[in-house]
Amino acid sequence: MPVEFLGIAATNDGSETTPRSGAAFDKDYTLRLARAHEDYGWDRVLFAYGSGSPDPAPAAAYIAARLDRLQILLAHRPNVSYPTFAAKTFATLDQISDGRLTVHFITGGNDHEQAREGDILTKEERYARTREYIRIVKQAWTSHEPFDHEGQYYRFHDFVSDVRPVQQPRPGVSFGGSSAAAYAAGGAEADIYCLWGEPLERTAEQIEAVKDAARAAGRTDVPRIQVAFRPIIAPTEELAWEKAHRTVGAIRARRGSAGARRHESGVTVAAAPENTGSQRLLAIAEAGERYDRALWTPTAAATGGAGNSNALVGTPETVAQALLDYYDLGVDILSARGYDLLGDAVDFGRHVIPLVREEVAKRDAARAAATAADRATGSGAARAAHLAQQPLAAVRG
Ligand SMILES: Cc1cc2nc3c(=O)[nH]c(=O)nc-3n(C[C@H](O)[C@H](O)[C@H](O)COP(=O)(O)O)c2cc1C
């Protein structure tokens, strides 16, 4: 299956290494960054959510109206809206974008950050609410008849939406989290399950946990898997490692002058993170700096495991091969974001994406040929013979 690439749709040029140069919502930069993704071969961009950050939904509508192909992944926290209202916002956005919307439902991994917008539930309760919320949104998208809902968190009667999504039966549902409660909720409801980049072995464990949760929920399909990294690329390995060390130095320097940055991002940077995903990143960083082909953990350690923070360091060829290792593991969507958001989106799109796509096309063609040969001979012998000639990493289940 073709691989997809997810980039970032920031509303200003600030990052972990650089203070933003203008307003939190910089309209020109927002468009320039999204356009660079569209022009350089990316499939989709994530509009993230933070309590104090610009509202991503109208920002996404702005981009959708200006660009033709780029797809949108809109982060949304259930606590900030009623599900019927949100379903209409999403359906309208799917109309504006001619069917390019996927919604990323965020449960919230930090109590203090959630309480900033009035959410005082525990994390376990938040996951239960998210699950109920997603079900309501799905029903509101697809139901042509008025319906009632009597749930733990929501209760309403006689609702039917007059605005339909373009995508039928409905837009995609994306979900992230690394706790057991996250696997259970996302395994049951998500079309796309998002993970932060970890070593291959740990990623494989998480993929299995998501698949187990999907099966436990009675599904016959499984969510597509997305994994996120911070690539640091340069023309030679040596230059890439120099850049990596410079990057981590800049992150540490910027975290040293903390306060302003916290308000810019709108997300609390807790000393000890409450969310399992960040705890895993810190434990992995503690256990080692380098994993597999190119994974480098000091960027995660320097940010306190703040979200997508593990780097892939090397030449475009090395980073492309590292990404292919994840594809071979069963990852369908590769998410990447640099530290110079605009420049890195262009460089990655120009130098890494074509390499990965080309290799994925070769692997897919080889697999299709092996399957056709199997059908012709009526046995698995042809596939077995083909796989015997492949490096182990090329064997994708
Ligand atoms: C790819 C991805 C993107 C995310 N985007 C956001 C975001 O924009 N805002 C936010 O508050 N949380 C975001 N999260 C956090 C999760 O949705 C979730 O609330 C958190 O990871 C729960 O923690 P857990 O690992 O303990 O289950 C994101 C997670 C992933 C994997």
The ligand as an ORCA input file, in Angstrom:
! r2SCAN-3c Opt
* xyz 0 1
  C       0.484     12.222     16.640
  C      -0.094     12.797     17.904
  C      -0.540     14.111     17.904
  C      -1.047     14.694     19.067
  N      -1.471     15.986     19.031
  C      -1.863     16.579     20.172
  C      -2.233     17.959     20.186
  O      -2.230     18.639     19.154
  N      -2.581     18.518     21.376
  C      -2.606     17.797     22.548
  O      -2.942     18.346     23.589
  N      -2.290     16.481     22.550
  C      -1.904     15.871     21.415
  N      -1.567     14.545     21.432
  C      -1.667     13.826     22.721
  C      -2.649     12.649     22.718
  O      -3.770     12.889     21.952
  C      -3.100     12.168     24.085
  O      -3.903     13.120     24.695
  C      -2.004     11.860     25.041
  O      -0.917     11.302     24.335
  C      -2.534     10.865     26.054
  O      -1.530     10.267     26.781
  P      -1.295      8.710     27.061
  O      -0.069      8.353     26.275
  O      -1.055      8.673     28.548
  O      -2.474      7.899     26.674
  C      -1.094     13.941     20.262
  C      -0.649     12.602     20.245
  C      -0.152     12.028     19.104
  C       0.331     10.601     19.164
*
